[in-house]
Every structure is written in structure tokens, then in C-alpha cells.
């Protein structure tokens, strides 16, 4: 691979000559390395080296009151999530302490079954990094505001087992069309049905179905989280313990912030003009060369309906639904805190990362879009913090070390059927050793999540033209731009 400062000479003619809607894997690797220069040292090195790098961090230490408050609240949520998952008080405290000692969280996979390829190989990658530093807990944010209607037969409603693509819950097309997995539209029961409606149509599917919970659940996300906890203990008994946080956990976390009247979130977000400042800043990004990376899909929160979530707009001090005149909440801390605890509201992506990563100073490992949108979110947050006058937090945001790294779909296998492969060769250590020895460039494969996304083709062209880059002011808080 060519050194980073020589890449312009080799691709300039091709990039100018085409307006292709897809980038090549090589163009993606060059773009990633331009934005995140440390990657240059790892493309040809073993994947295990890069995994160790992503989990190498210093213990939490900050004189900033706002950051300390945010970390303590996040530790509280980790404790509660661990206790809900059946852990002892000692283990729950251990998980919270380890977060403080090694503040790194896997935030790439959404709420997907453990053996869904996008999730499974990312978990293996994380295990490499965790083992290299003797970590006992695998903290993962399993975003649950996703819907069933993703790409054909992909996402939380589908799983390849025994060479067949199966419907996880045996849902009809009408129930899957646009339904959000976090909504209480159940009951949901694991079924693993094929196109003919037959449950567990092959031996491997029958074996997996027997390992999945047989009870019913009100939400698909809770079913998946519960199944993952069980599958993880059975599949990786000697590995780091898995602790999943979902958007309901994050909703409670934000409510914890809002319940403290002197917290940064409860004060700075609700002063005159501050919320509008953030929304206008997002609009500003979308009017310039970084357009498309942070979407204003909803204003701060989603409304949770029976079968889908709905966007809200901030209008004259009220959050109102764009689709229903019956949904409106006053934009006040105590009102929103109550709605969050009642799970009437769920946080937007920006609000989630604000309390999971940006404010507490936790490194987030993510995928093809997060590698760009999280640094941009940090840029937005820095502008908001500057308005609040919290200079200590502003200094922390400037000095954070690699607060966002590529850590999802770093290991990717084509046409994968992880459960079948796992049942045939139950050797986790062997898998980690085999995959860990592969060079990062080979392990990451064809980078299809990047190359199939037109936004990365545009990013390649923008980097080439010098319109955006590591020296852009919007990249200043990325941890790479200095």
C-alpha cells in the first residue's frame, strides 16, 4: 500500500474523470487513513495488533465536574444493566469500575442476534482487543431504534443458518414493514422459519432454536438482548462477560442527567437559544461539504408508538410529532425526564453519543458511518459547550485521545453462516488466533459497507479536492486533527 502522502498523485486522474456512486476498497482505505492517520501503521499488520490498539486507553481522570458527573451517571447505568441481566452486586460493581479504568465501548453493531454476521465478527474483533488488555467485560451499545424493513432479508429479523436465510420471529411482511424493534408490538417468539413457513427447517436451525429463549417478549429488542446474553454464556464461557446497553438504558441515563437541575445537560440545553443553536449547527453541516453525515431525522428525541418510532420537531418550546397532532411534550427537563423513564421517548443518535461517549470521555468503536459522524458530533458538542462557558470540559474535548475509532466490520467474512461454522468447530481460541494473524487489509475484506454507500464515494472526492480533510475545523475534536 502506498504511503498516505503519496496517494493523491495516483488517484487524482481517475477521481476527476468519474462521478461514480461507489468507491473502491482501495479508495476507502486511503480515505480512512487520511482521516485517521494511525491506520497507516496497521493495514499490513495482524488484525490482533489493531484490535489491541483500539482497546488501549488510559484510566478515566479529569478535573472537570461535568465530565466526572457524566462518567458517574454512566457507571450507574452499567451497574443497573448488569443487575437486570442477573449479575451479582459484586460483578455489577466490577463492570462499572472497569469502565472507569478502561473507558472503551463497542458501539458498532445494532441490536442483532449474536450469530448475525455483522454482530458476530465484530464481537470476535472486540474479544481480541479485550483479551490483549486482560479486560473482564465487553460493554456494547446495542442501538434498538432500528426497524425490520432493512435491506432484503438482512437486519434484526433475518439470520442465515445451515445455508438458509430464516425469519427470526416468523413475522409476516405486514408486521415487518416499518415496525421498530424497540416498540411493544409483540408478542415476539423465536421461530426461525423459512420461506415456506416451516420452523427450524434444518438440523442447525433446530439446534439454535432449542438454545433460544422459548418465552414471549413484548419487544423484539428485548427478545434479542435476552437471547444474546444466554448465547454468549454458552458460546464464550471463558471470555469477557457481555453487557449490552440499549436505547432504553440510554433514555434512563439522559433522565438521570435531567433530574439534576445543575447538570450541564439540564442547564445548557434548555437555555434560550441553545437547543436551536445545536439544530442550526446540524443544518449548517448539511449545507456544506460534510452534508449527509449527521441527519436531522428527529429533534433530540423519538416518540415511541405501538409499532414504530416517530420523529419530533422542536416548535416554540414544545416537541411535537410530525405525524400526529396528539403528541406534544413541553421542552422542559422534568417533563422530558419523566417521558424518558416511561419509555415514551427515546434519544436521537446525537443525544445517545453525547451521554455515552462525548461527555463522559469514553472511546466509541464504530462502523463505516460512525467513523465520521461521531467526530462531527464532537465538533457540534464543542460549540455547545463553548456557549455554556465550561472551559474545563472544552479543554478535555480538545485533549481526548482517539475518542472514536473504526471497530465494527473490521473483521468481515463473505457469505458467512457463523452459527453453522461455530457448531462445526467450537474452538473460540483457534478462531481468534486464525483471524488475529490475518493482516487488517485482508481481514476487512471488500469493505462492502463502505463501497456500497455513496457517501464514501463523495468523501473520497471531497478529500481529493481538499474540500474536507484532517485539517478541517470540523475535524478538530476528532483526536486525529492535531
C-alpha positions as CSV (number, residue, x, y, z in Angstrom):
1,X,0.0,0.0,0.0
2,X,1.3,3.5,-0.9
3,X,2.2,5.9,1.9
4,X,-0.6,8.3,2.7
5,X,1.1,11.4,1.5
6,X,1.6,9.9,-1.9
7,X,-1.9,8.8,-2.7
8,X,-3.1,12.0,-4.4
9,X,-0.7,11.5,-7.3
10,X,-2.0,8.0,-8.1
11,X,-5.8,8.5,-8.0
12,X,-6.3,12.1,-9.0
13,X,-7.0,11.5,-12.7
14,X,-9.4,8.6,-12.0
15,X,-11.3,10.5,-9.4
16,X,-11.7,13.6,-11.5
17,X,-12.8,11.6,-14.5
18,X,-15.7,9.9,-12.7
19,X,-18.6,10.7,-10.5
20,X,-19.1,7.1,-9.6
21,X,-21.6,6.4,-6.8
22,X,-19.3,3.8,-5.2
23,X,-15.7,4.0,-4.0
24,X,-13.3,1.1,-4.5
25,X,-11.9,-0.6,-1.4
26,X,-8.5,1.0,-2.1
27,X,-10.1,4.4,-2.2
28,X,-11.9,3.7,1.1
29,X,-8.6,2.6,2.7
30,X,-6.9,5.8,1.6
31,X,-9.8,7.9,2.7
32,X,-9.9,6.2,6.2
33,X,-6.1,6.7,6.5
34,X,-6.3,10.3,5.6
35,X,-8.9,11.0,8.3
36,X,-7.4,8.6,10.8
37,X,-3.6,8.6,10.2
38,X,-2.8,5.8,12.8
39,X,-4.4,3.3,10.5
40,X,-1.4,3.7,8.2
41,X,0.6,1.6,10.6
42,X,-1.9,-1.3,10.8
43,X,-3.2,-2.2,7.3
44,X,-0.4,-4.7,6.8
45,X,-0.1,-5.8,10.4
46,X,-2.0,-8.6,12.1
47,X,-5.6,-7.9,13.0
48,X,-4.9,-8.7,16.6
49,X,-2.4,-5.7,16.7
50,X,-5.1,-3.4,15.6
51,X,-7.7,-4.8,18.0
52,X,-5.2,-4.3,20.8
53,X,-4.7,-0.7,19.7
54,X,-8.4,0.1,19.7
55,X,-8.7,-1.1,23.3
56,X,-5.5,0.6,24.6
57,X,-6.5,3.6,26.7
58,X,-5.8,5.3,29.9
59,X,-8.0,5.2,33.0
60,X,-10.6,8.0,33.4
61,X,-9.1,11.1,35.0
62,X,-10.5,14.5,34.7
63,X,-10.7,17.6,36.9
64,X,-13.9,18.6,35.0
65,X,-17.0,18.4,37.1
66,X,-19.3,18.0,34.2
67,X,-17.2,15.1,32.8
68,X,-17.0,13.4,36.3
69,X,-20.8,13.7,36.7
70,X,-21.3,12.1,33.2
71,X,-19.0,9.2,34.0
72,X,-20.6,8.6,37.3
73,X,-24.1,8.5,35.8
74,X,-22.9,6.1,33.1
75,X,-21.4,3.9,35.7
76,X,-24.8,3.9,37.5
77,X,-26.5,2.7,34.3
78,X,-23.9,0.0,33.8
79,X,-24.5,-1.3,37.3
80,X,-28.3,-1.3,36.8
81,X,-28.0,-3.1,33.5
82,X,-25.7,-5.7,35.0
83,X,-28.1,-6.4,37.8
84,X,-31.0,-6.6,35.4
85,X,-29.0,-9.2,33.4
86,X,-28.7,-11.4,36.5
87,X,-25.2,-10.4,37.7
88,X,-24.3,-10.3,41.3
89,X,-23.8,-6.9,43.0
90,X,-20.0,-7.7,43.1
91,X,-20.0,-8.3,39.3
92,X,-22.1,-5.2,38.6
93,X,-19.7,-3.1,40.6
94,X,-16.8,-4.7,38.7
95,X,-18.3,-3.8,35.4
96,X,-18.7,-0.2,36.4
97,X,-15.2,0.0,37.8
98,X,-13.7,-1.5,34.7
99,X,-15.4,1.1,32.5
100,X,-13.7,3.8,34.6
101,X,-10.4,2.1,34.4
102,X,-10.6,1.4,30.7
103,X,-13.2,3.7,29.1
104,X,-13.8,1.9,25.8
105,X,-17.2,0.7,24.4
106,X,-18.2,-1.2,21.3
107,X,-21.0,0.9,19.7
108,X,-20.9,-0.6,16.2
109,X,-23.4,-3.5,16.0
110,X,-27.1,-2.6,16.4
111,X,-29.4,-4.9,18.3
112,X,-28.8,-8.1,16.3
113,X,-28.6,-11.7,17.3
114,X,-25.1,-12.8,18.4
115,X,-24.7,-15.1,15.3
116,X,-25.8,-12.4,12.8
117,X,-22.5,-11.9,10.8
118,X,-22.3,-8.1,11.2
119,X,-22.5,-8.6,15.0
120,X,-20.6,-11.9,15.4
121,X,-17.4,-11.0,13.7
122,X,-17.4,-7.6,15.4
123,X,-17.7,-9.3,18.8
124,X,-14.8,-11.6,17.9
125,X,-12.8,-8.5,17.0
126,X,-13.6,-6.9,20.3
127,X,-12.7,-10.1,22.2
128,X,-9.2,-9.9,20.6
129,X,-8.8,-6.4,21.9
130,X,-10.3,-7.2,25.3
131,X,-8.1,-10.2,25.8
132,X,-4.9,-8.3,24.9
133,X,-5.5,-6.0,27.9
134,X,-6.9,-8.5,30.3
135,X,-10.4,-7.0,30.3
136,X,-13.2,-8.9,32.0
137,X,-16.2,-7.0,30.5
138,X,-17.4,-6.5,26.9
139,X,-19.5,-3.4,27.1
140,X,-21.6,-2.9,23.9
141,X,-24.3,-0.4,23.0
142,X,-26.9,-2.3,21.0
143,X,-28.9,0.5,19.4
144,X,-32.6,-0.5,19.2
145,X,-34.3,2.3,17.3
146,X,-33.8,0.3,14.1
147,X,-36.7,-1.2,12.1
148,X,-37.3,-4.5,10.5
149,X,-37.5,-3.1,7.0
150,X,-33.8,-3.0,6.2
151,X,-32.2,-4.4,3.0
152,X,-34.0,-7.6,1.8
153,X,-33.6,-10.4,4.3
154,X,-31.0,-8.5,6.4
155,X,-31.1,-6.9,9.8
156,X,-32.7,-8.0,13.1
157,X,-35.5,-10.0,11.5
158,X,-33.3,-12.4,9.5
159,X,-30.5,-14.9,10.1
160,X,-28.6,-17.4,7.8
161,X,-28.4,-20.8,9.5
162,X,-27.4,-24.0,7.8
163,X,-27.2,-22.3,4.4
164,X,-30.8,-20.9,4.6
165,X,-31.9,-17.4,5.3
166,X,-34.6,-17.6,8.1
167,X,-37.2,-15.3,9.5
168,X,-36.1,-14.9,13.2
169,X,-39.5,-14.3,14.6
170,X,-41.6,-15.9,11.8
171,X,-43.2,-12.5,11.2
172,X,-45.5,-11.7,8.2
173,X,-44.4,-9.0,5.8
174,X,-47.1,-6.6,7.1
175,X,-45.7,-6.9,10.7
176,X,-42.1,-6.3,9.5
177,X,-42.9,-3.4,7.2
178,X,-41.5,-0.4,9.1
179,X,-42.0,-1.9,12.5
180,X,-39.4,-0.7,15.0
181,X,-37.8,-3.5,17.1
182,X,-38.0,-1.3,20.3
183,X,-41.8,-0.9,20.2
184,X,-44.2,-3.0,22.2
185,X,-45.9,-4.6,19.3
186,X,-45.5,-8.2,20.4
187,X,-45.8,-10.9,21.4
188,X,-42.5,-11.9,19.8
189,X,-41.3,-15.5,19.9
190,X,-38.3,-17.0,18.2
191,X,-39.3,-19.2,15.2
192,X,-36.5,-19.4,12.6
193,X,-38.9,-20.0,9.7
194,X,-38.0,-20.4,6.0
195,X,-39.9,-19.0,3.1
196,X,-42.4,-21.9,3.3
197,X,-43.2,-21.0,6.9
198,X,-41.5,-24.1,8.3
199,X,-39.8,-23.5,11.6
200,X,-36.3,-24.8,12.1
201,X,-36.1,-26.4,8.7
202,X,-32.6,-27.9,9.1
203,X,-30.6,-29.5,11.9
204,X,-28.5,-26.4,12.7
205,X,-31.6,-24.2,12.9
206,X,-33.3,-26.8,15.1
207,X,-30.2,-26.7,17.4
208,X,-30.2,-23.0,17.6
209,X,-33.9,-22.7,18.2
210,X,-33.5,-25.0,21.2
211,X,-30.9,-22.7,22.6
212,X,-33.0,-19.6,22.2
213,X,-35.5,-18.5,24.9
214,X,-38.9,-20.2,24.5
215,X,-40.8,-17.4,26.2
216,X,-42.6,-14.4,24.5
217,X,-41.5,-10.8,24.6
218,X,-43.3,-7.5,24.2
219,X,-40.4,-6.1,22.1
220,X,-38.1,-7.7,19.6
221,X,-35.2,-5.8,21.0
222,X,-35.7,-7.3,24.5
223,X,-36.0,-10.8,22.9
224,X,-32.7,-10.3,21.1
225,X,-30.9,-8.9,24.1
226,X,-32.1,-11.8,26.3
227,X,-31.1,-14.4,23.7
228,X,-27.7,-12.8,23.3
229,X,-27.0,-13.0,27.0
230,X,-27.8,-16.7,27.0
231,X,-25.9,-17.5,23.8
232,X,-22.9,-15.6,24.9
233,X,-22.6,-17.5,28.2
234,X,-23.0,-20.8,26.3
235,X,-20.6,-19.9,23.4
236,X,-17.9,-17.9,25.2
237,X,-17.8,-19.2,28.8
238,X,-14.2,-18.3,29.3
239,X,-14.3,-14.9,27.5
240,X,-15.1,-11.5,28.8
241,X,-18.6,-11.1,30.0
242,X,-21.0,-9.4,27.6
243,X,-23.1,-6.4,28.9
244,X,-25.5,-4.9,26.4
245,X,-26.9,-1.3,26.8
246,X,-29.8,-0.4,24.6
247,X,-31.7,2.8,23.9
248,X,-34.0,2.3,26.9
249,X,-30.8,2.3,29.1
250,X,-29.7,5.4,27.4
251,X,-33.1,7.0,27.9
252,X,-32.7,6.3,31.7
253,X,-29.2,7.8,31.5
254,X,-30.4,11.0,30.0
255,X,-33.2,11.2,32.5
256,X,-30.5,10.9,35.3
257,X,-28.8,14.0,33.8
258,X,-32.0,15.9,33.5
259,X,-33.1,15.1,37.1
260,X,-30.1,17.0,38.4
261,X,-31.0,20.6,37.9
262,X,-27.4,21.8,37.9
263,X,-26.1,19.3,35.4
264,X,-24.8,20.6,32.1
265,X,-27.5,18.8,30.1
266,X,-30.3,20.2,32.3
267,X,-29.0,23.7,32.1
268,X,-27.2,24.4,28.8
269,X,-29.7,22.5,26.6
270,X,-32.7,24.4,27.9
271,X,-31.3,28.0,28.0
272,X,-32.8,30.4,25.4
273,X,-31.3,29.6,22.1
274,X,-29.0,26.6,23.0
275,X,-31.2,23.9,21.5
276,X,-31.8,26.0,18.4
277,X,-28.0,26.5,18.2
278,X,-27.4,22.8,18.0
279,X,-30.2,22.2,15.5
280,X,-28.9,25.1,13.3
281,X,-25.4,23.7,13.6
282,X,-26.6,20.4,12.2
283,X,-28.3,22.2,9.4
284,X,-25.1,24.1,8.7
285,X,-23.1,20.8,8.4
286,X,-25.7,19.5,5.9
287,X,-25.4,22.7,3.9
288,X,-21.6,22.2,3.4
289,X,-19.1,19.6,2.4
290,X,-19.9,17.3,5.4
291,X,-23.5,17.0,4.3
292,X,-25.3,13.7,4.9
293,X,-23.1,12.5,7.8
294,X,-25.4,13.8,10.6
295,X,-29.0,13.6,9.7
296,X,-31.6,15.7,11.4
297,X,-34.0,12.8,11.4
298,X,-35.6,14.0,14.6
299,X,-35.0,16.8,17.1
300,X,-33.2,15.3,20.1
301,X,-35.8,12.5,20.8
302,X,-38.1,10.0,19.1
303,X,-41.6,9.4,20.1
304,X,-42.3,5.7,20.8
305,X,-45.6,4.4,19.3
306,X,-47.0,1.0,19.5
307,X,-45.2,-0.4,16.4
308,X,-42.9,2.3,15.2
309,X,-41.0,5.4,16.4
310,X,-41.9,8.8,15.1
311,X,-39.7,11.9,14.6
312,X,-40.3,15.1,16.7
313,X,-39.7,18.7,15.9
314,X,-38.9,21.5,18.4
315,X,-41.6,24.1,17.9
316,X,-41.9,27.2,20.2
317,X,-40.7,25.3,23.3
318,X,-42.6,22.1,22.5
319,X,-41.6,18.8,21.0
320,X,-44.3,17.9,18.5
321,X,-44.9,14.9,16.3
322,X,-44.7,15.5,12.6
323,X,-47.4,12.8,12.1
324,X,-49.8,13.2,15.0
325,X,-51.4,16.3,16.5
326,X,-51.9,14.3,19.7
327,X,-48.2,14.1,20.5
328,X,-46.6,17.1,22.1
329,X,-44.3,17.5,25.1
330,X,-43.1,20.7,26.7
331,X,-39.3,21.0,26.2
332,X,-38.6,21.1,29.9
333,X,-36.1,18.9,31.8
334,X,-38.6,17.4,34.2
335,X,-41.2,16.7,31.5
336,X,-38.6,15.0,29.3
337,X,-37.1,13.1,32.1
338,X,-40.5,11.6,33.1
339,X,-41.3,10.7,29.4
340,X,-37.9,9.1,29.1
341,X,-38.3,6.9,32.2
342,X,-41.8,5.9,31.0
343,X,-40.2,5.0,27.6
344,X,-42.5,7.4,25.8
345,X,-39.3,9.0,24.3
346,X,-36.1,7.5,23.1
347,X,-32.9,9.6,22.4
348,X,-31.7,10.6,19.0
349,X,-28.3,9.3,17.9
350,X,-26.6,12.6,18.9
351,X,-28.2,12.6,22.3
352,X,-27.1,8.9,22.8
353,X,-23.5,9.6,21.9
354,X,-23.5,12.7,24.0
355,X,-24.1,10.8,27.2
356,X,-22.4,7.5,26.3
357,X,-19.2,8.9,24.8
358,X,-18.7,12.7,24.4
359,X,-19.5,13.9,27.9
360,X,-18.0,11.0,30.0
361,X,-14.9,10.7,27.8
362,X,-15.5,7.1,26.6
363,X,-13.9,5.9,23.4
364,X,-16.5,4.5,21.0
365,X,-15.7,1.8,18.4
366,X,-18.0,2.1,15.4
367,X,-18.6,1.3,11.8
368,X,-18.5,2.9,8.4
369,X,-20.6,6.0,9.2
370,X,-19.7,6.4,12.8
371,X,-16.1,6.9,12.0
372,X,-17.1,10.2,10.5
373,X,-20.3,11.3,12.3
374,X,-19.0,10.9,15.8
375,X,-16.1,13.3,15.3
376,X,-18.6,15.7,13.7
377,X,-20.9,15.3,16.7
378,X,-18.0,16.1,19.0
379,X,-17.5,19.3,16.9
380,X,-21.2,20.2,17.5
381,X,-20.9,19.4,21.2
382,X,-17.8,21.6,21.5
383,X,-19.6,24.6,20.1
384,X,-22.5,24.0,22.5
385,X,-20.1,23.6,25.5
386,X,-18.3,26.8,24.5
387,X,-21.6,28.6,24.7
388,X,-22.1,27.1,28.2
389,X,-18.8,28.6,29.4
390,X,-17.5,25.3,30.7
391,X,-13.8,25.8,29.8
392,X,-12.6,22.7,31.6
393,X,-14.8,20.4,29.5
394,X,-13.8,22.3,26.4
395,X,-10.2,21.5,27.2
396,X,-11.0,17.9,27.8
397,X,-12.8,17.6,24.5
398,X,-9.7,19.1,22.8
399,X,-7.3,16.7,24.5
400,X,-9.2,13.5,24.3
401,X,-7.0,10.7,22.9
402,X,-8.6,8.9,20.0
403,X,-12.2,9.2,21.2
404,X,-13.6,7.5,18.2
405,X,-12.1,4.6,16.2
406,X,-13.1,2.2,13.5
407,X,-14.1,-1.0,15.3
408,X,-17.1,-2.5,13.6
409,X,-17.0,-4.7,10.4
410,X,-13.2,-4.6,10.8
411,X,-13.4,-8.4,10.5
412,X,-15.7,-9.4,7.8
413,X,-16.3,-12.8,6.1
414,X,-18.2,-13.1,2.8
415,X,-21.4,-15.2,2.7
416,X,-20.9,-16.1,6.3
417,X,-23.0,-18.5,8.3
418,X,-21.4,-18.0,11.7
419,X,-23.7,-20.3,13.7
420,X,-23.1,-23.3,11.4
421,X,-19.4,-22.6,11.4
422,X,-19.3,-22.3,15.2
423,X,-21.2,-25.6,15.7
424,X,-18.8,-27.4,13.4
425,X,-15.6,-26.0,15.0
426,X,-16.2,-25.0,18.7
427,X,-12.8,-23.5,19.1
428,X,-13.0,-19.8,20.1
429,X,-9.3,-19.5,20.8
430,X,-8.5,-21.1,17.5
431,X,-10.8,-18.7,15.7
432,X,-9.3,-15.7,17.4
433,X,-5.8,-16.9,16.6
434,X,-6.6,-17.6,13.0
435,X,-8.4,-14.3,12.3
436,X,-5.9,-12.4,14.5
437,X,-3.0,-13.4,12.4
438,X,-4.6,-12.0,9.2
439,X,-3.4,-8.6,8.0
440,X,-6.0,-5.9,8.7
441,X,-6.4,-5.2,4.9
442,X,-7.2,-8.9,4.3
443,X,-9.4,-9.4,7.4
444,X,-11.6,-6.4,6.5
445,X,-12.3,-7.9,3.0
446,X,-14.1,-6.0,0.3
447,X,-15.3,-3.2,2.7
448,X,-18.7,-3.5,1.2
449,X,-20.4,-1.5,3.9
450,X,-18.2,1.4,2.7
451,X,-18.1,0.8,-1.0
452,X,-21.9,0.3,-1.3
453,X,-22.6,3.6,0.5
454,X,-22.5,6.6,-1.9
455,X,-21.4,8.9,0.9
456,X,-18.0,7.3,0.9
457,X,-17.6,7.9,-2.8
458,X,-18.4,11.6,-2.1
459,X,-15.9,11.6,0.8
460,X,-13.2,10.3,-1.4
461,X,-13.8,13.0,-3.9
462,X,-14.0,15.7,-1.2
463,X,-10.7,14.6,0.3
464,X,-9.2,14.6,-3.2
465,X,-10.3,18.1,-3.9
466,X,-9.2,19.3,-0.4
467,X,-12.7,20.4,0.4
468,X,-12.6,18.3,3.7
469,X,-9.7,16.7,5.4
470,X,-7.9,16.2,8.7
471,X,-7.1,19.9,9.0
472,X,-10.8,20.9,8.6
473,X,-12.1,22.8,11.6
474,X,-14.9,20.3,11.9
475,X,-12.3,17.6,12.4
476,X,-10.5,19.4,15.2
477,X,-12.2,17.4,18.0
478,X,-11.7,14.0,16.4
479,X,-8.5,13.3,18.2
480,X,-6.8,13.0,14.8
481,X,-6.7,16.6,13.6
482,X,-3.8,17.9,15.6
